[in-house]
Amino acid sequence: FQAWHLALSHDRRWLAVAGGEGGGLLVNLAAASFRRLTNHLDQMKDVAFSPDSRLLATASVDGTIKLWNPATGSELATLRGHQT
């Protein structure tokens, strides 16, 4: 697993890791568990949490930004057309 960027949520409950080949990790630090984030079609290059830690954004070289709910790991939306 190759890590490009890391982001710690503002409430320090979550660690997001942008990895290569379309995936990343969302780590629940309190529970010592993780989920794979795999919905990008190409390399995930960046991750960022909202100020209230209730939203995670991931950016990929496939031209998409995906919004996630860290608590459930569910994908909420896909934004298309950004450039890395």
PDB file with SEQRES, HELIX, SHEET and CRYST1 records, atoms N, CA, C and O in Angstrom:
SEQRES   1 A   84  PHE GLN ALA TRP HIS LEU ALA LEU SER HIS ASP ARG ARG          
SEQRES   2 A   84  TRP LEU ALA VAL ALA GLY GLY GLU GLY GLY GLY LEU LEU          
SEQRES   3 A   84  VAL ASN LEU ALA ALA ALA SER PHE ARG ARG LEU THR ASN          
SEQRES   4 A   84  HIS LEU ASP GLN MET LYS ASP VAL ALA PHE SER PRO ASP          
SEQRES   5 A   84  SER ARG LEU LEU ALA THR ALA SER VAL ASP GLY THR ILE          
SEQRES   6 A   84  LYS LEU TRP ASN PRO ALA THR GLY SER GLU LEU ALA THR          
SEQRES   7 A   84  LEU ARG GLY HIS GLN THR                                      
SHEET    1 AA1 4 ALA A   3  LEU A   8  0                                        
SHEET    2 AA1 4 TRP A  14  GLY A  19 -1                                        
SHEET    3 AA1 4 GLY A  24  ASN A  28 -1                                        
SHEET    4 AA1 4 SER A  33  LEU A  37 -1                                        
SHEET    1 AA2 4 MET A  44  PHE A  49  0                                        
SHEET    2 AA2 4 LEU A  56  SER A  60 -1                                        
SHEET    3 AA2 4 THR A  64  ASN A  69 -1                                        
SHEET    4 AA2 4 SER A  74  ARG A  80 -1                                        
CRYST1    1.000    1.000    1.000  90.00  90.00  90.00 P 1           1          
ATOM      1  N   PHE A   1       0.858  -1.187   0.000  1.00  0.00           N  
ATOM      2  CA  PHE A   1       0.000   0.000   0.000  1.00  0.00           C  
ATOM      3  C   PHE A   1       0.891   1.232   0.000  1.00  0.00           C  
ATOM      4  O   PHE A   1       1.771   1.369   0.849  1.00  0.00           O  
ATOM      5  N   GLN A   2       0.664   2.111  -0.937  1.00  0.00           N  
ATOM      6  CA  GLN A   2       1.439   3.345  -1.036  1.00  0.00           C  
ATOM      7  C   GLN A   2       0.582   4.506  -0.549  1.00  0.00           C  
ATOM      8  O   GLN A   2      -0.526   4.711  -1.045  1.00  0.00           O  
ATOM      9  N   ALA A   3       1.082   5.257   0.406  1.00  0.00           N  
ATOM     10  CA  ALA A   3       0.332   6.395   0.953  1.00  0.00           C  
ATOM     11  C   ALA A   3       0.834   7.694   0.346  1.00  0.00           C  
ATOM     12  O   ALA A   3       2.035   7.964   0.332  1.00  0.00           O  
ATOM     13  N   TRP A   4      -0.111   8.506  -0.161  1.00  0.00           N  
ATOM     14  CA  TRP A   4       0.225   9.808  -0.746  1.00  0.00           C  
ATOM     15  C   TRP A   4       0.055  10.924   0.274  1.00  0.00           C  
ATOM     16  O   TRP A   4       0.948  11.752   0.455  1.00  0.00           O  
ATOM     17  N   HIS A   5      -1.089  10.943   0.936  1.00  0.00           N  
ATOM     18  CA  HIS A   5      -1.389  11.981   1.924  1.00  0.00           C  
ATOM     19  C   HIS A   5      -2.175  11.385   3.085  1.00  0.00           C  
ATOM     20  O   HIS A   5      -2.873  10.381   2.941  1.00  0.00           O  
ATOM     21  N   LEU A   6      -2.043  12.023   4.220  1.00  0.00           N  
ATOM     22  CA  LEU A   6      -2.782  11.638   5.423  1.00  0.00           C  
ATOM     23  C   LEU A   6      -3.572  12.836   5.914  1.00  0.00           C  
ATOM     24  O   LEU A   6      -3.164  13.981   5.719  1.00  0.00           O  
ATOM     25  N   ALA A   7      -4.701  12.573   6.551  1.00  0.00           N  
ATOM     26  CA  ALA A   7      -5.472  13.637   7.189  1.00  0.00           C  
ATOM     27  C   ALA A   7      -6.042  13.097   8.489  1.00  0.00           C  
ATOM     28  O   ALA A   7      -6.617  12.009   8.522  1.00  0.00           O  
ATOM     29  N   LEU A   8      -5.881  13.857   9.548  1.00  0.00           N  
ATOM     30  CA  LEU A   8      -6.456  13.538  10.845  1.00  0.00           C  
ATOM     31  C   LEU A   8      -7.690  14.404  11.028  1.00  0.00           C  
ATOM     32  O   LEU A   8      -7.635  15.618  10.833  1.00  0.00           O  
ATOM     33  N   SER A   9      -8.802  13.784  11.402  1.00  0.00           N  
ATOM     34  CA  SER A   9     -10.025  14.565  11.604  1.00  0.00           C  
ATOM     35  C   SER A   9      -9.828  15.530  12.773  1.00  0.00           C  
ATOM     36  O   SER A   9      -9.009  15.292  13.661  1.00  0.00           O  
ATOM     37  N   HIS A  10     -10.580  16.605  12.755  1.00  0.00           N  
ATOM     38  CA  HIS A  10     -10.455  17.634  13.786  1.00  0.00           C  
ATOM     39  C   HIS A  10     -10.821  17.108  15.178  1.00  0.00           C  
ATOM     40  O   HIS A  10     -10.308  17.597  16.185  1.00  0.00           O  
ATOM     41  N   ASP A  11     -11.708  16.114  15.229  1.00  0.00           N  
ATOM     42  CA  ASP A  11     -12.061  15.522  16.530  1.00  0.00           C  
ATOM     43  C   ASP A  11     -11.117  14.377  16.920  1.00  0.00           C  
ATOM     44  O   ASP A  11     -11.275  13.759  17.972  1.00  0.00           O  
ATOM     45  N   ARG A  12     -10.152  14.112  16.070  1.00  0.00           N  
ATOM     46  CA  ARG A  12      -9.106  13.101  16.293  1.00  0.00           C  
ATOM     47  C   ARG A  12      -9.652  11.674  16.406  1.00  0.00           C  
ATOM     48  O   ARG A  12      -9.027  10.810  17.020  1.00  0.00           O  
ATOM     49  N   ARG A  13     -10.803  11.442  15.817  1.00  0.00           N  
ATOM     50  CA  ARG A  13     -11.386  10.088  15.814  1.00  0.00           C  
ATOM     51  C   ARG A  13     -10.978   9.299  14.578  1.00  0.00           C  
ATOM     52  O   ARG A  13     -10.953   8.068  14.606  1.00  0.00           O  
ATOM     53  N   TRP A  14     -10.661   9.998  13.496  1.00  0.00           N  
ATOM     54  CA  TRP A  14     -10.452   9.368  12.200  1.00  0.00           C  
ATOM     55  C   TRP A  14      -9.112   9.757  11.601  1.00  0.00           C  
ATOM     56  O   TRP A  14      -8.647  10.885  11.765  1.00  0.00           O  
ATOM     57  N   LEU A  15      -8.494   8.807  10.900  1.00  0.00           N  
ATOM     58  CA  LEU A  15      -7.319   9.060  10.088  1.00  0.00           C  
ATOM     59  C   LEU A  15      -7.644   8.578   8.689  1.00  0.00           C  
ATOM     60  O   LEU A  15      -8.015   7.420   8.497  1.00  0.00           O  
ATOM     61  N   ALA A  16      -7.508   9.457   7.715  1.00  0.00           N  
ATOM     62  CA  ALA A  16      -7.739   9.086   6.323  1.00  0.00           C  
ATOM     63  C   ALA A  16      -6.390   9.032   5.619  1.00  0.00           C  
ATOM     64  O   ALA A  16      -5.527   9.886   5.824  1.00  0.00           O  
ATOM     65  N   VAL A  17      -6.229   8.012   4.787  1.00  0.00           N  
ATOM     66  CA  VAL A  17      -4.985   7.804   4.058  1.00  0.00           C  
ATOM     67  C   VAL A  17      -5.318   7.705   2.574  1.00  0.00           C  
ATOM     68  O   VAL A  17      -6.090   6.838   2.162  1.00  0.00           O  
ATOM     69  N   ALA A  18      -4.734   8.596   1.773  1.00  0.00           N  
ATOM     70  CA  ALA A  18      -4.893   8.519   0.317  1.00  0.00           C  
ATOM     71  C   ALA A  18      -3.826   7.567  -0.192  1.00  0.00           C  
ATOM     72  O   ALA A  18      -2.633   7.799   0.008  1.00  0.00           O  
ATOM     73  N   GLY A  19      -4.250   6.502  -0.845  1.00  0.00           N  
ATOM     74  CA  GLY A  19      -3.323   5.518  -1.373  1.00  0.00           C  
ATOM     75  C   GLY A  19      -3.421   5.430  -2.879  1.00  0.00           C  
ATOM     76  O   GLY A  19      -4.254   6.097  -3.493  1.00  0.00           O  
ATOM     77  N   GLY A  20      -2.596   4.632  -3.460  1.00  0.00           N  
ATOM     78  CA  GLY A  20      -2.567   4.473  -4.903  1.00  0.00           C  
ATOM     79  C   GLY A  20      -3.668   3.579  -5.430  1.00  0.00           C  
ATOM     80  O   GLY A  20      -4.431   2.986  -4.667  1.00  0.00           O  
ATOM     81  N   GLU A  21      -3.738   3.494  -6.735  1.00  0.00           N  
ATOM     82  CA  GLU A  21      -4.624   2.598  -7.476  1.00  0.00           C  
ATOM     83  C   GLU A  21      -6.073   2.603  -7.023  1.00  0.00           C  
ATOM     84  O   GLU A  21      -6.665   1.547  -6.800  1.00  0.00           O  
ATOM     85  N   GLY A  22      -6.638   3.788  -6.888  1.00  0.00           N  
ATOM     86  CA  GLY A  22      -8.067   3.912  -6.651  1.00  0.00           C  
ATOM     87  C   GLY A  22      -8.526   3.730  -5.234  1.00  0.00           C  
ATOM     88  O   GLY A  22      -9.726   3.784  -4.967  1.00  0.00           O  
ATOM     89  N   GLY A  23      -7.612   3.516  -4.312  1.00  0.00           N  
ATOM     90  CA  GLY A  23      -8.051   3.228  -2.962  1.00  0.00           C  
ATOM     91  C   GLY A  23      -7.412   4.097  -1.904  1.00  0.00           C  
ATOM     92  O   GLY A  23      -6.470   4.850  -2.148  1.00  0.00           O  
ATOM     93  N   GLY A  24      -7.961   3.958  -0.735  1.00  0.00           N  
ATOM     94  CA  GLY A  24      -7.453   4.635   0.441  1.00  0.00           C  
ATOM     95  C   GLY A  24      -7.985   3.912   1.655  1.00  0.00           C  
ATOM     96  O   GLY A  24      -8.692   2.910   1.547  1.00  0.00           O  
ATOM     97  N   LEU A  25      -7.635   4.435   2.810  1.00  0.00           N  
ATOM     98  CA  LEU A  25      -8.094   3.842   4.054  1.00  0.00           C  
ATOM     99  C   LEU A  25      -8.729   4.903   4.930  1.00  0.00           C  
ATOM    100  O   LEU A  25      -8.308   6.060   4.937  1.00  0.00           O  
ATOM    101  N   LEU A  26      -9.738   4.496   5.662  1.00  0.00           N  
ATOM    102  CA  LEU A  26     -10.346   5.324   6.691  1.00  0.00           C  
ATOM    103  C   LEU A  26     -10.217   4.544   7.990  1.00  0.00           C  
ATOM    104  O   LEU A  26     -10.841   3.498   8.161  1.00  0.00           O  
ATOM    105  N   VAL A  27      -9.398   5.062   8.906  1.00  0.00           N  
ATOM    106  CA  VAL A  27      -9.084   4.364  10.144  1.00  0.00           C  
ATOM    107  C   VAL A  27      -9.861   4.995  11.293  1.00  0.00           C  
ATOM    108  O   VAL A  27      -9.794   6.206  11.507  1.00  0.00           O  
ATOM    109  N   ASN A  28     -10.595   4.172  12.025  1.00  0.00           N  
ATOM    110  CA  ASN A  28     -11.260   4.593  13.255  1.00  0.00           C  
ATOM    111  C   ASN A  28     -10.250   4.398  14.375  1.00  0.00           C  
ATOM    112  O   ASN A  28      -9.990   3.268  14.789  1.00  0.00           O  
ATOM    113  N   LEU A  29      -9.683   5.488  14.866  1.00  0.00           N  
ATOM    114  CA  LEU A  29      -8.611   5.390  15.855  1.00  0.00           C  
ATOM    115  C   LEU A  29      -9.085   4.854  17.194  1.00  0.00           C  
ATOM    116  O   LEU A  29      -8.337   4.151  17.873  1.00  0.00           O  
ATOM    117  N   ALA A  30     -10.308   5.169  17.587  1.00  0.00           N  
ATOM    118  CA  ALA A  30     -10.834   4.697  18.872  1.00  0.00           C  
ATOM    119  C   ALA A  30     -11.073   3.192  18.858  1.00  0.00           C  
ATOM    120  O   ALA A  30     -10.803   2.508  19.846  1.00  0.00           O  
ATOM    121  N   ALA A  31     -11.573   2.682  17.756  1.00  0.00           N  
ATOM    122  CA  ALA A  31     -11.900   1.262  17.666  1.00  0.00           C  
ATOM    123  C   ALA A  31     -10.759   0.423  17.087  1.00  0.00           C  
ATOM    124  O   ALA A  31     -10.835  -0.805  17.060  1.00  0.00           O  
ATOM    125  N   ALA A  32      -9.706   1.095  16.628  1.00  0.00           N  
ATOM    126  CA  ALA A  32      -8.573   0.403  16.000  1.00  0.00           C  
ATOM    127  C   ALA A  32      -9.045  -0.489  14.852  1.00  0.00           C  
ATOM    128  O   ALA A  32      -8.626  -1.639  14.727  1.00  0.00           O  
ATOM    129  N   SER A  33      -9.918   0.064  14.024  1.00  0.00           N  
ATOM    130  CA  SER A  33     -10.420  -0.654  12.855  1.00  0.00           C  
ATOM    131  C   SER A  33     -10.316   0.260  11.637  1.00  0.00           C  
ATOM    132  O   SER A  33     -10.117   1.468  11.769  1.00  0.00           O  
ATOM    133  N   PHE A  34     -10.452  -0.327  10.458  1.00  0.00           N  
ATOM    134  CA  PHE A  34     -10.370   0.494   9.249  1.00  0.00           C  
ATOM    135  C   PHE A  34     -11.311  -0.019   8.176  1.00  0.00           C  
ATOM    136  O   PHE A  34     -11.762  -1.164   8.194  1.00  0.00           O  
ATOM    137  N   ARG A  35     -11.592   0.887   7.230  1.00  0.00           N  
ATOM    138  CA  ARG A  35     -12.379   0.557   6.035  1.00  0.00           C  
ATOM    139  C   ARG A  35     -11.556   0.969   4.822  1.00  0.00           C  
ATOM    140  O   ARG A  35     -10.829   1.961   4.860  1.00  0.00           O  
ATOM    141  N   ARG A  36     -11.677   0.216   3.773  1.00  0.00           N  
ATOM    142  CA  ARG A  36     -11.052   0.599   2.512  1.00  0.00           C  
ATOM    143  C   ARG A  36     -12.019   1.497   1.744  1.00  0.00           C  
ATOM    144  O   ARG A  36     -13.223   1.244   1.706  1.00  0.00           O  
ATOM    145  N   LEU A  37     -11.477   2.539   1.139  1.00  0.00           N  
ATOM    146  CA  LEU A  37     -12.245   3.428   0.272  1.00  0.00           C  
ATOM    147  C   LEU A  37     -11.766   3.156  -1.149  1.00  0.00           C  
ATOM    148  O   LEU A  37     -10.642   3.511  -1.505  1.00  0.00           O  
ATOM    149  N   THR A  38     -12.614   2.526  -1.962  1.00  0.00           N  
ATOM    150  CA  THR A  38     -12.142   1.993  -3.247  1.00  0.00           C  
ATOM    151  C   THR A  38     -12.943   2.450  -4.459  1.00  0.00           C  
ATOM    152  O   THR A  38     -12.817   1.842  -5.521  1.00  0.00           O  
ATOM    153  N   ASN A  39     -13.746   3.474  -4.349  1.00  0.00           N  
ATOM    154  CA  ASN A  39     -14.640   3.816  -5.452  1.00  0.00           C  
ATOM    155  C   ASN A  39     -14.028   4.701  -6.532  1.00  0.00           C  
ATOM    156  O   ASN A  39     -14.677   4.937  -7.552  1.00  0.00           O  
ATOM    157  N   HIS A  40     -12.809   5.199  -6.353  1.00  0.00           N  
ATOM    158  CA  HIS A  40     -12.169   5.977  -7.414  1.00  0.00           C  
ATOM    159  C   HIS A  40     -11.670   5.033  -8.508  1.00  0.00           C  
ATOM    160  O   HIS A  40     -11.320   3.884  -8.239  1.00  0.00           O  
ATOM    161  N   LEU A  41     -11.642   5.532  -9.740  1.00  0.00           N  
ATOM    162  CA  LEU A  41     -11.202   4.716 -10.868  1.00  0.00           C  
ATOM    163  C   LEU A  41      -9.697   4.775 -11.081  1.00  0.00           C  
ATOM    164  O   LEU A  41      -9.152   3.982 -11.850  1.00  0.00           O  
ATOM    165  N   ASP A  42      -9.023   5.693 -10.419  1.00  0.00           N  
ATOM    166  CA  ASP A  42      -7.576   5.847 -10.564  1.00  0.00           C  
ATOM    167  C   ASP A  42      -6.999   6.209  -9.200  1.00  0.00           C  
ATOM    168  O   ASP A  42      -7.703   6.134  -8.193  1.00  0.00           O  
ATOM    169  N   GLN A  43      -5.745   6.594  -9.156  1.00  0.00           N  
ATOM    170  CA  GLN A  43      -5.079   6.852  -7.889  1.00  0.00           C  
ATOM    171  C   GLN A  43      -5.750   7.955  -7.076  1.00  0.00           C  
ATOM    172  O   GLN A  43      -6.051   9.033  -7.588  1.00  0.00           O  
ATOM    173  N   MET A  44      -5.978   7.661  -5.798  1.00  0.00           N  
ATOM    174  CA  MET A  44      -6.464   8.658  -4.856  1.00  0.00           C  
ATOM    175  C   MET A  44      -5.249   9.459  -4.406  1.00  0.00           C  
ATOM    176  O   MET A  44      -4.275   8.890  -3.913  1.00  0.00           O  
ATOM    177  N   LYS A  45      -5.304  10.779  -4.573  1.00  0.00           N  
ATOM    178  CA  LYS A  45      -4.139  11.614  -4.308  1.00  0.00           C  
ATOM    179  C   LYS A  45      -4.238  12.475  -3.058  1.00  0.00           C  
ATOM    180  O   LYS A  45      -3.204  12.888  -2.533  1.00  0.00           O  
ATOM    181  N   ASP A  46      -5.425  12.762  -2.564  1.00  0.00           N  
ATOM    182  CA  ASP A  46      -5.532  13.661  -1.415  1.00  0.00           C  
ATOM    183  C   ASP A  46      -6.785  13.356  -0.617  1.00  0.00           C  
ATOM    184  O   ASP A  46      -7.757  12.808  -1.137  1.00  0.00           O  
ATOM    185  N   VAL A  47      -6.742  13.722   0.657  1.00  0.00           N  
ATOM    186  CA  VAL A  47      -7.864  13.538   1.578  1.00  0.00           C  
ATOM    187  C   VAL A  47      -7.967  14.759   2.482  1.00  0.00           C  
ATOM    188  O   VAL A  47      -6.957  15.381   2.809  1.00  0.00           O  
ATOM    189  N   ALA A  48      -9.195  15.104   2.888  1.00  0.00           N  
ATOM    190  CA  ALA A  48      -9.400  16.228   3.811  1.00  0.00           C  
ATOM    191  C   ALA A  48     -10.734  16.039   4.526  1.00  0.00           C  
ATOM    192  O   ALA A  48     -11.709  15.560   3.949  1.00  0.00           O  
ATOM    193  N   PHE A  49     -10.747  16.430   5.799  1.00  0.00           N  
ATOM    194  CA  PHE A  49     -11.972  16.384   6.600  1.00  0.00           C  
ATOM    195  C   PHE A  49     -12.592  17.769   6.692  1.00  0.00           C  
ATOM    196  O   PHE A  49     -11.891  18.779   6.634  1.00  0.00           O  
ATOM    197  N   SER A  50     -13.912  17.807   6.834  1.00  0.00           N  
ATOM    198  CA  SER A  50     -14.601  19.058   7.111  1.00  0.00           C  
ATOM    199  C   SER A  50     -14.265  19.495   8.536  1.00  0.00           C  
ATOM    200  O   SER A  50     -13.852  18.670   9.351  1.00  0.00           O  
ATOM    201  N   PRO A  51     -14.437  20.783   8.848  1.00  0.00           N  
ATOM    202  CA  PRO A  51     -14.113  21.267  10.196  1.00  0.00           C  
ATOM    203  C   PRO A  51     -14.859  20.549  11.323  1.00  0.00           C  
ATOM    204  O   PRO A  51     -14.339  20.447  12.435  1.00  0.00           O  
ATOM    205  N   ASP A  52     -16.071  20.050  11.052  1.00  0.00           N  
ATOM    206  CA  ASP A  52     -16.824  19.342  12.095  1.00  0.00           C  
ATOM    207  C   ASP A  52     -16.562  17.827  12.094  1.00  0.00           C  
ATOM    208  O   ASP A  52     -17.185  17.093  12.861  1.00  0.00           O  
ATOM    209  N   SER A  53     -15.650  17.359  11.242  1.00  0.00           N  
ATOM    210  CA  SER A  53     -15.240  15.949  11.140  1.00  0.00           C  
ATOM    211  C   SER A  53     -16.350  15.020  10.664  1.00  0.00           C  
ATOM    212  O   SER A  53     -16.208  13.802  10.764  1.00  0.00           O  
ATOM    213  N   ARG A  54     -17.444  15.559  10.153  1.00  0.00           N  
ATOM    214  CA  ARG A  54     -18.574  14.731   9.723  1.00  0.00           C  
ATOM    215  C   ARG A  54     -18.550  14.405   8.240  1.00  0.00           C  
ATOM    216  O   ARG A  54     -19.433  13.707   7.741  1.00  0.00           O  
ATOM    217  N   LEU A  55     -17.537  14.908   7.528  1.00  0.00           N  
ATOM    218  CA  LEU A  55     -17.450  14.702   6.094  1.00  0.00           C  
ATOM    219  C   LEU A  55     -15.987  14.527   5.713  1.00  0.00           C  
ATOM    220  O   LEU A  55     -15.118  15.244   6.210  1.00  0.00           O  
ATOM    221  N   LEU A  56     -15.720  13.578   4.834  1.00  0.00           N  
ATOM    222  CA  LEU A  56     -14.392  13.341   4.302  1.00  0.00           C  
ATOM    223  C   LEU A  56     -14.447  13.538   2.797  1.00  0.00           C  
ATOM    224  O   LEU A  56     -15.346  13.022   2.133  1.00  0.00           O  
ATOM    225  N   ALA A  57     -13.496  14.276   2.261  1.00  0.00           N  
ATOM    226  CA  ALA A  57     -13.372  14.449   0.815  1.00  0.00           C  
ATOM    227  C   ALA A  57     -12.114  13.737   0.355  1.00  0.00           C  
ATOM    228  O   ALA A  57     -11.060  13.856   0.981  1.00  0.00           O  
ATOM    229  N   THR A  58     -12.227  12.986  -0.756  1.00  0.00           N  
ATOM    230  CA  THR A  58     -11.072  12.333  -1.359  1.00  0.00           C  
ATOM    231  C   THR A  58     -10.976  12.793  -2.809  1.00  0.00           C  
ATOM    232  O   THR A  58     -11.989  12.910  -3.499  1.00  0.00           O  
ATOM    233  N   ALA A  59      -9.752  13.052  -3.267  1.00  0.00           N  
ATOM    234  CA  ALA A  59      -9.532  13.514  -4.643  1.00  0.00           C  
ATOM    235  C   ALA A  59      -8.668  12.504  -5.384  1.00  0.00           C  
ATOM    236  O   ALA A  59      -7.741  11.921  -4.821  1.00  0.00           O  
ATOM    237  N   SER A  60      -8.990  12.311  -6.652  1.00  0.00           N  
ATOM    238  CA  SER A  60      -8.298  11.323  -7.467  1.00  0.00           C  
ATOM    239  C   SER A  60      -7.838  11.930  -8.785  1.00  0.00           C  
ATOM    240  O   SER A  60      -8.381  12.934  -9.245  1.00  0.00           O  
ATOM    241  N   VAL A  61      -6.832  11.307  -9.381  1.00  0.00           N  
ATOM    242  CA  VAL A  61      -6.400  11.737 -10.712  1.00  0.00           C  
ATOM    243  C   VAL A  61      -7.418  11.358 -11.777  1.00  0.00           C  
ATOM    244  O   VAL A  61      -7.245  11.725 -12.939  1.00  0.00           O  
ATOM    245  N   ASP A  62      -8.476  10.634 -11.417  1.00  0.00           N  
ATOM    246  CA  ASP A  62      -9.552  10.335 -12.371  1.00  0.00           C  
ATOM    247  C   ASP A  62     -10.475  11.532 -12.593  1.00  0.00           C  
ATOM    248  O   ASP A  62     -11.447  11.439 -13.343  1.00  0.00           O  
ATOM    249  N   GLY A  63     -10.168  12.667 -11.934  1.00  0.00           N  
ATOM    250  CA  GLY A  63     -10.958  13.881 -12.126  1.00  0.00           C  
ATOM    251  C   GLY A  63     -12.172  13.979 -11.222  1.00  0.00           C  
ATOM    252  O   GLY A  63     -13.057  14.801 -11.458  1.00  0.00           O  
ATOM    253  N   THR A  64     -12.224  13.139 -10.179  1.00  0.00           N  
ATOM    254  CA  THR A  64     -13.369  13.185  -9.275  1.00  0.00           C  
ATOM    255  C   THR A  64     -12.935  13.516  -7.854  1.00  0.00           C  
ATOM    256  O   THR A  64     -11.808  13.243  -7.441  1.00  0.00           O  
ATOM    257  N   ILE A  65     -13.861  14.109  -7.130  1.00  0.00           N  
ATOM    258  CA  ILE A  65     -13.770  14.268  -5.689  1.00  0.00           C  
ATOM    259  C   ILE A  65     -14.973  13.533  -5.124  1.00  0.00           C  
ATOM    260  O   ILE A  65     -16.104  13.751  -5.558  1.00  0.00           O  
ATOM    261  N   LYS A  66     -14.727  12.674  -4.167  1.00  0.00           N  
ATOM    262  CA  LYS A  66     -15.820  11.930  -3.542  1.00  0.00           C  
ATOM    263  C   LYS A  66     -15.985  12.408  -2.108  1.00  0.00           C  
ATOM    264  O   LYS A  66     -15.008  12.679  -1.411  1.00  0.00           O  
ATOM    265  N   LEU A  67     -17.235  12.506  -1.682  1.00  0.00           N  
ATOM    266  CA  LEU A  67     -17.575  12.898  -0.320  1.00  0.00           C  
ATOM    267  C   LEU A  67     -18.096  11.670   0.410  1.00  0.00           C  
ATOM    268  O   LEU A  67     -18.926  10.923  -0.107  1.00  0.00           O  
ATOM    269  N   TRP A  68     -17.586  11.476   1.635  1.00  0.00           N  
ATOM    270  CA  TRP A  68     -17.880  10.283   2.415  1.00  0.00           C  
ATOM    271  C   TRP A  68     -18.371  10.655   3.804  1.00  0.00           C  
ATOM    272  O   TRP A  68     -18.034  11.716   4.328  1.00  0.00           O  
ATOM    273  N   ASN A  69     -19.163   9.782   4.393  1.00  0.00           N  
ATOM    274  CA  ASN A  69     -19.534   9.869   5.799  1.00  0.00           C  
ATOM    275  C   ASN A  69     -18.555   8.985   6.567  1.00  0.00           C  
ATOM    276  O   ASN A  69     -18.624   7.763   6.442  1.00  0.00           O  
ATOM    277  N   PRO A  70     -17.641   9.560   7.359  1.00  0.00           N  
ATOM    278  CA  PRO A  70     -16.670   8.734   8.066  1.00  0.00           C  
ATOM    279  C   PRO A  70     -17.304   7.725   9.032  1.00  0.00           C  
ATOM    280  O   PRO A  70     -16.783   6.622   9.197  1.00  0.00           O  
ATOM    281  N   ALA A  71     -18.402   8.084   9.660  1.00  0.00           N  
ATOM    282  CA  ALA A  71     -19.024   7.202  10.647  1.00  0.00           C  
ATOM    283  C   ALA A  71     -19.546   5.911  10.021  1.00  0.00           C  
ATOM    284  O   ALA A  71     -19.512   4.858  10.659  1.00  0.00           O  
ATOM    285  N   THR A  72     -20.030   5.982   8.781  1.00  0.00           N  
ATOM    286  CA  THR A  72     -20.589   4.801   8.132  1.00  0.00           C  
ATOM    287  C   THR A  72     -19.706   4.257   7.010  1.00  0.00           C  
ATOM    288  O   THR A  72     -19.859   3.108   6.596  1.00  0.00           O  
ATOM    289  N   GLY A  73     -18.783   5.086   6.520  1.00  0.00           N  
ATOM    290  CA  GLY A  73     -17.957   4.699   5.384  1.00  0.00           C  
ATOM    291  C   GLY A  73     -18.681   4.780   4.063  1.00  0.00           C  
ATOM    292  O   GLY A  73     -18.153   4.342   3.041  1.00  0.00           O  
ATOM    293  N   SER A  74     -19.892   5.339   4.061  1.00  0.00           N  
ATOM    294  CA  SER A  74     -20.677   5.396   2.828  1.00  0.00           C  
ATOM    295  C   SER A  74     -20.297   6.613   1.988  1.00  0.00           C  
ATOM    296  O   SER A  74     -19.992   7.688   2.505  1.00  0.00           O  
ATOM    297  N   GLU A  75     -20.327   6.404   0.689  1.00  0.00           N  
ATOM    298  CA  GLU A  75     -20.076   7.483  -0.265  1.00  0.00           C  
ATOM    299  C   GLU A  75     -21.356   8.314  -0.394  1.00  0.00           C  
ATOM    300  O   GLU A  75     -22.439   7.769  -0.610  1.00  0.00           O  
ATOM    301  N   LEU A  76     -21.222   9.627  -0.259  1.00  0.00           N  
ATOM    302  CA  LEU A  76     -22.386  10.517  -0.296  1.00  0.00           C  
ATOM    303  C   LEU A  76     -22.578  11.196  -1.645  1.00  0.00           C  
ATOM    304  O   LEU A  76     -23.709  11.416  -2.078  1.00  0.00           O  
ATOM    305  N   ALA A  77     -21.474  11.527  -2.309  1.00  0.00           N  
ATOM    306  CA  ALA A  77     -21.582  12.255  -3.582  1.00  0.00           C  
ATOM    307  C   ALA A  77     -20.270  12.140  -4.347  1.00  0.00           C  
ATOM    308  O   ALA A  77     -19.212  11.875  -3.775  1.00  0.00           O  
ATOM    309  N   THR A  78     -20.373  12.349  -5.662  1.00  0.00           N  
ATOM    310  CA  THR A  78     -19.192  12.415  -6.525  1.00  0.00           C  
ATOM    311  C   THR A  78     -19.250  13.737  -7.283  1.00  0.00           C  
ATOM    312  O   THR A  78     -20.247  14.054  -7.931  1.00  0.00           O  
ATOM    313  N   LEU A  79     -18.181  14.491  -7.191  1.00  0.00           N  
ATOM    314  CA  LEU A  79     -18.022  15.750  -7.929  1.00  0.00           C  
ATOM    315  C   LEU A  79     -17.034  15.496  -9.056  1.00  0.00           C  
ATOM    316  O   LEU A  79     -15.951  14.960  -8.821  1.00  0.00           O  
ATOM    317  N   ARG A  80     -17.393  15.872 -10.274  1.00  0.00           N  
ATOM    318  CA  ARG A  80     -16.544  15.575 -11.437  1.00  0.00           C  
ATOM    319  C   ARG A  80     -15.930  16.843 -12.030  1.00  0.00           C  
ATOM    320  O   ARG A  80     -16.491  17.934 -11.939  1.00  0.00           O  
ATOM    321  N   GLY A  81     -14.755  16.659 -12.643  1.00  0.00           N  
ATOM    322  CA  GLY A  81     -14.182  17.717 -13.448  1.00  0.00           C  
ATOM    323  C   GLY A  81     -13.030  18.484 -12.816  1.00  0.00           C  
ATOM    324  O   GLY A  81     -12.552  19.446 -13.418  1.00  0.00           O  
ATOM    325  N   HIS A  82     -12.565  18.109 -11.640  1.00  0.00           N  
ATOM    326  CA  HIS A  82     -11.440  18.846 -11.061  1.00  0.00           C  
ATOM    327  C   HIS A  82     -10.144  18.393 -11.729  1.00  0.00           C  
ATOM    328  O   HIS A  82     -10.090  17.326 -12.342  1.00  0.00           O  
ATOM    329  N   GLN A  83      -9.119  19.203 -11.605  1.00  0.00           N  
ATOM    330  CA  GLN A  83      -7.809  18.862 -12.143  1.00  0.00           C  
ATOM    331  C   GLN A  83      -6.828  18.762 -10.987  1.00  0.00           C  
ATOM    332  O   GLN A  83      -6.849  19.591 -10.077  1.00  0.00           O  
ATOM    333  N   THR A  84      -5.968  17.748 -11.017  1.00  0.00           N  
ATOM    334  CA  THR A  84      -4.985  17.582  -9.949  1.00  0.00           C  
ATOM    335  C   THR A  84      -3.729  18.365 -10.244  1.00  0.00           C  
ATOM    336  O   THR A  84      -2.787  18.343  -9.451  1.00  0.00           O  
TER     337      THR A  84                                                      
END                                                                             
